[in-house]
Amino acid sequence: MDISLLKSLQQKGLLSQESFIKVEEQEKNKLFSVHWELKTILYLGILLFTSGLGILVYKNINSIGHQAVLAFIALVFIACFYYCFKNKLPFSYHKVLSPNVFFDYALLLGCISLLIFIAYFQYAYAIFGSRYGLATFIPMLALFFTAYYFDHLGVLSMAITNLAAWLGVTVTPLQLLNQNDFNSNSFIIAGVLLGLLLNCIAYFSERKNIKKHFAFTYINFGMHLLFISLLAALIKYDNLLMYSLIALLLTAFYFYKKSVADKSYYILLCTALYIYIALSYVVIHFLLIQNGDAMAMLYLTAFYFILSSVLLCIFLIKSNKRLKQHDSIQ
């Protein structure tokens, strides 16, 4: 509340001295929210608990035994899921609020514990053998079911990450993973396909109104996957540079229109930064293949970065103002 406004009203006789003192005292002693502080503490608590569980297992595996560790982890995620099933609100295709503050964190702890259980089971007994795709596919299904059934964005993010891991393991030979060759054709193709898939799911969710509030999470992952994969293709395939650039520009145009429709400055900012990186690479690539004077090329490069960064900042500032002032950008 603006105390100076109250003072001016009091000086003009529109507000009594007693009322001004009461309002000023209430403003000084008003309660403040600790909502985000409590949420941060709870998230840190879950993170520390799961990290401590992993350290305990690592340091005492020989003395504790696999069966005892697995039994304890199973007890944790079963207790969490039992609590969530018992206290959940009825399922709906629309947004469902949590029944209480502890519910979200119990569900998150249960999902993390379930992933630890499956991973440790695979490590100790190799229940999936060398079928690593299956080892990631089953947790992915469980996470997607949990995210939709309990309406939890955090679990949805974990499920999408698991989907990316499953797709990467499925399309990429194991030797490429061992050699850390993340610039392979398979990874680029998988990234583009997954990015397109996630954006299609987001579009379907919005059109059919099925967990419509999940759409932004899908768009966020899909947007970054698409741009990063296309940037990797732009850098890797010199002979297809123009085609990769055209694909990037078409993708940028789509997300620009999406940012306008949703009035999302975040999507607009990410799109602008990715296109700036792509155009900068093309300009530098063009300058490097020239056989001109080295100092002239250096000056041109410096001039480009100075001018382009200024233009980018002007574009972002003006776009932000227009997004706030109008329903759309024409």
Secondary structure, DSSP 8 states (H G I E B T S, - for coil): --HHHHHHHHHTTSS-HHHHHHHHHHHHT-----HHHHHHHHHHHHHHHHHHHHHHHHHHHHHH-HHHHHHHHHHHHHHHHHHHHHH-----SS----SSHHHHHHHHHHHHHHHHHHHHHHHHH-TTTT-HHHHHHHHHHHHHHHHHHHT-HHHHHHHHHHHHHHHHHHHS-HHHHHTT-TTSHHHHHHHHHHHHHHHHHHHHHHHHTSSGGGHHHHHHHHHHHHHHHHHHHHHH-GGGHHHHHHHHHHHHHHHHHHHHHHT-HHHHHHHHHHHHHHHHHHHHHHHHT--S-HHHHHHHHHHHHHHHHHHHHHHHHHHHHHHHHSSS--
